[in-house]
Amino acid sequence: MLQFYLTKTANGIICLDFNWDDKDATFNIEGFKQTGAFKELNGNLQTKMERNRLSVPVKGVHSMLLQFQGKETFEQLRKQLKLIVQR
């Protein structure tokens, strides 16, 4: 099972990607209107942002925690982001 969460905290906007499957998966999150940056709060620095799409590889039974560092608001991201998963 794969899960993606977007949350607003005192430290900014956080993206949480959970891969509960045994196999590795890549979360592709598209819909960013502006190119933003993400700070990996855990992981191995393999996220990529290209053409307003974020690519997040997550090993099986692991998670990734990212802090959004762009200009878009939580409300904008909540409404426009779309998750595409590659296994």
Secondary structure by P-SEA (a helix, b strand, c coil): cbbbbbbcccccbbbbbbbcccbbbbbbbcccccccccccccccccccccccbbbbbbccccbbbbbbcccccaaaaaccbbbbbcc
